[in-house]
């Protein structure tokens, strides 16, 4: 089995992180299931982390290149403010002036998300005080189940402890991922039912929020 190196994110990893984000955005499967417009979605999922807080990001690298990543923030409230002030308008403008805006599958997904929001499905328990850090982790399919995710989490947790951060939270739509995080010492804080992928899955999805004290 090939050796995997866990290291800090570097600028040259940006493209690989964006590729993996696209390949895994739909509950571990490609984002093309619900959206066509790779650059826009990759911006939405990764731009803040890679461009505004790269020191909180880590990658897993094999001899073939980057095979997974953990992108995170030590302060999710500061992250949200930066996203609103510096990224959101740019993303909306990019979407409006791209071909993606005319694609029916994208319009349907946006409509589904807006409807879900209006139904109050995006309300979540406040985690910013006790668990100010947040993270997202994804691996290429062939490299899952090999302990890489646990190693990425360990590197990120050390980074947070060195900064004096007292807790971390995350959200996942995957039941398998939820079980994995429980094995890594996280606890289930809450579960939410959301309908925005009902037109694809035929049912609501369950979003699980997990937390861990450091």
Buried (B, 14 or more C-beta within 10 A) or exposed (E): EEEBEBEEBEEEBBEBBBBBBBBBBBBBEBBBBBBBBBEBBBBBBBBBBBBBBBEBBBBBBBEEEBBBBBBBBBBBBBBBEBBEEEBEEEBEEBBEEBEBBEBEBBEBBBEBBEEBEEEEBEEEEEBBEEBBBBBBBBBBEEBBEBEBBBBBBBBBBEBBEEEEBEBBBBBBBBEEBBEBBEEBEBEEBEEBEBBBBBEBBEEBBBBBBBBBEB
